[in-house]
Amino acid sequence: MNADDGSVAGVAGLGLKPALEAVLMVVDEPATEDHLAKVLQRPRGAVADALRELAEEYTVQRRGFDLRLVAGGWRFCTRPEYAEAVEEFVLDGRHARLTQAALETLAVVAYRQPVSRSRVSAVRGVNCDGVMRTLLQRGLVEEAGAELETGAILYRTTNYFLERMGLRGLDELPELAPFLPEADAIEAETPEGVPSFDPDAPDTPETHADDKTEF
């Protein structure tokens, strides 16, 4: 038996639930059932069952974390009832937070995507170049092609956004879209064009003026 065969046999011989816990402790993004099954050399169905059993066990044991299916994959998350403790730890001496303006801009993108930068600005009533740049740098939004009629760059939310929000998909967003103006209602106020902004350009001072909200 060569080294590779021994490695595969070793992984396949591990307890499934402990192996899943070990892998999920080190993932940078939600791990899909297919990927976990491939890595652990187990049938996908067995992996899916084990993941759901683990999630139930953590709930019954009232652990401070749980196992959730978010953004198409599984990962450990802090339970909401312990959010205050986590917030105190994360915010202690740290200021890597999104502004209220950035959160509002992110909401417009989420509910109107794919959407151009100028239409986002029209909905909010202010120029959004700075906050869009911040959202791009944080990996919460990304480019989604260009509008055929005008060539304007379109933006959408990312899987990282879903992960941070704890959502399986955009269909789980709260019912807020009806309160935002439709595209035709702001069409006349949104001059479109090909030029976008430089995502690496420095933010203007007012971009961080209300830097109060954690995301």
C-alpha positions in Angstrom: 0.0 0.0 0.0 1.5 3.4 -1.0 1.4 6.5 1.1 -1.6 7.9 -0.7 -3.6 4.8 -0.1 -2.7 4.8 3.6 -3.8 8.4 3.9 -7.2 7.7 2.3 -7.7 4.7 4.5 -6.7 6.7 7.5 -9.3 9.4 6.8 -12.0 6.9 5.9 -11.3 5.1 9.2 -11.8 8.2 11.4 -15.1 8.8 13.3 -17.3 10.8 11.0 -18.7 13.3 13.5 -15.3 14.2 15.1 -13.7 14.4 11.7 -16.4 16.8 10.6 -15.9 18.9 13.7 -12.2 19.1 13.1 -12.5 20.2 9.5 -15.3 22.7 10.2 -13.1 24.3 12.9 -10.6 25.5 10.3 -12.8 26.4 7.3 -12.6 30.0 6.0 -16.0 29.8 4.4 -19.0 27.4 4.6 -18.1 23.9 3.5 -20.5 22.1 1.2 -21.6 18.6 1.8 -20.1 17.4 -1.4 -16.7 18.8 -0.5 -16.8 17.4 3.0 -17.8 14.0 1.6 -14.9 14.0 -0.8 -12.4 15.1 1.8 -13.5 12.5 4.4 -14.1 9.7 1.8 -17.7 9.1 2.9 -21.0 9.0 1.1 -22.7 12.4 0.8 -25.8 11.2 2.5 -23.9 10.0 5.5 -22.2 13.3 5.8 -25.4 15.2 5.5 -27.0 13.1 8.2 -24.1 13.5 10.5 -24.1 17.3 10.1 -27.7 17.6 11.0 -27.3 15.3 14.0 -24.4 17.4 15.2 -26.5 20.6 14.8 -29.3 19.0 16.9 -26.9 17.8 19.5 -25.4 21.2 20.0 -28.9 22.6 20.4 -29.9 20.0 23.0 -26.7 20.6 24.9 -27.3 24.4 24.8 -23.8 25.0 23.5 -22.6 28.6 22.9 -22.2 27.8 19.2 -24.3 25.9 16.7 -23.8 24.4 13.2 -25.6 26.1 10.5 -26.3 25.7 6.8 -25.5 29.1 5.3 -24.5 30.3 1.8 -24.7 26.8 0.5 -22.4 25.2 3.1 -22.0 24.4 6.8 -20.0 26.2 9.4 -19.9 26.9 13.1 -21.7 30.1 14.3 -22.2 31.8 17.6 -25.7 31.4 19.1 -27.6 34.7 19.1 -28.2 34.6 22.8 -24.4 34.9 23.3 -23.9 37.8 20.8 -23.3 40.3 23.5 -20.3 38.4 24.9 -18.9 38.0 21.4 -19.5 41.7 20.6 -17.7 42.8 23.7 -14.7 40.7 22.8 -14.6 41.7 19.1 -15.1 45.4 19.7 -12.7 45.7 22.6 -10.2 48.2 21.2 -11.2 47.5 17.6 -12.9 49.8 15.1 -13.2 47.7 11.9 -16.9 48.6 11.6 -19.2 49.6 8.8 -20.8 53.0 8.8 -24.6 53.4 8.9 -24.3 54.8 5.4 -22.5 51.6 4.3 -25.2 49.4 5.9 -27.9 51.4 4.1 -26.1 51.1 0.8 -25.6 47.4 1.3 -29.3 47.0 1.9 -30.1 48.8 -1.4 -27.7 46.5 -3.3 -29.2 43.4 -1.6 -32.8 44.2 -2.5 -32.2 45.7 -6.0 -29.4 43.6 -7.3 -27.9 43.7 -9.8 -27.9 47.5 -9.6 -25.7 50.3 -10.8 -23.8 52.6 -8.5 -25.8 55.7 -9.6 -29.1 54.0 -8.9 -27.9 53.1 -5.4 -27.0 56.8 -5.0 -30.4 57.9 -6.3 -32.2 55.6 -3.8 -30.2 56.9 -0.9 -30.2 60.5 -2.1 -26.4 60.9 -1.7 -23.2 59.9 -3.6 -22.3 56.4 -2.7 -18.8 56.1 -4.2 -17.0 55.9 -0.9 -19.3 53.4 0.7 -19.5 51.2 -2.4 -15.7 51.1 -2.4 -15.7 50.0 1.3 -18.3 47.2 0.5 -16.1 46.0 -2.4 -13.0 46.0 -0.2 -14.8 44.1 2.5 -15.9 41.5 0.0 -19.6 42.1 0.7 -20.5 43.2 -2.9 -18.9 42.4 -6.3 -19.2 43.5 -9.9 -21.9 41.7 -11.9 -21.3 42.8 -15.4 -22.6 45.9 -17.1 -26.0 47.3 -18.0 -26.6 46.7 -21.8 -28.3 50.0 -22.4 -25.8 52.3 -20.7 -22.7 50.3 -20.0 -22.9 51.1 -16.3 -21.2 48.6 -13.9 -23.7 46.5 -12.0 -23.2 45.2 -8.5 -24.5 42.3 -6.4 -24.0 40.8 -3.0 -21.5 38.0 -2.5 -21.6 34.6 -0.7 -19.6 36.3 2.1 -22.6 38.6 2.6 -24.9 35.6 2.9 -22.5 34.0 5.4 -22.3 37.1 7.5 -26.1 37.5 7.5 -26.6 33.8 8.3 -28.8 33.2 5.2 -29.0 30.2 2.9 -29.9 32.4 0.0 -31.3 35.8 -1.0 -34.8 34.4 -0.8 -34.4 34.5 3.0 -34.0 38.3 3.1 -36.7 40.0 5.2 -39.6 41.5 3.3 -38.2 45.0 2.8 -38.1 45.4 -0.9 -41.6 46.8 -1.3 -40.5 49.9 0.7 -37.7 50.7 -1.8 -38.5 52.7 -4.9 -38.8 50.8 -8.2 -36.2 51.3 -10.9 -38.5 53.3 -13.1 -39.3 55.7 -10.3 -35.7 56.8 -10.1 -34.8 56.4 -13.8 -34.9 60.1 -14.6 -32.6 60.9 -11.7 -29.8 58.5 -12.5 -27.5 59.5 -15.3 -25.6 56.3 -16.2 -22.3 55.8 -18.0 -19.4 53.4 -18.4 -17.0 55.2 -16.0 -17.0 53.7 -12.5 -14.8 54.6 -9.5 -11.4 53.4 -8.4 -12.0 50.8 -5.6 -8.5 51.5 -4.3 -8.9 55.3 -4.1 -8.9 56.8 -0.6 -12.2 57.4 1.0 -13.3 61.0 1.6 -13.4 62.1 5.3 -17.2 62.0 5.4 -17.2 58.3 4.5 -16.3 57.4 8.1 -18.1 60.2 9.9 -20.7 57.9 11.3 -18.6 54.8 11.8 -20.7 53.4 14.6 -22.2 50.1 13.5 -20.6 46.6 13.7 -21.1 44.2 10.8 
